[in-house]
């Protein structure tokens, strides 16, 4: 009986670590989106402006993919 409980606890800990990684990647995607929006709204350099939408799109894609992984 103790062995079963220990195995279940190990599985639960592994799932928590996996979910923690997924949450971290979601936050990174959110940060990338934020940089993309800042790049789009800055008035200084056209080169940074042209990179704004691709950066925003990459961040959105990362956030959307990892946001749909079941918890």
SULLIN-V342242 format. One record per helix or strand. SS is the DSSP state (~ for helix, > for strand). FROM is the first residue (numbers start at 1). TO is the last residue. If there is no record, write none. Layout:
BEGIN
ss=SS from=FROM to=TO
ss=SS from=FROM to=TO
END
This chain:
BEGIN
ss=~ from=2 to=41
ss=~ from=46 to=67
END
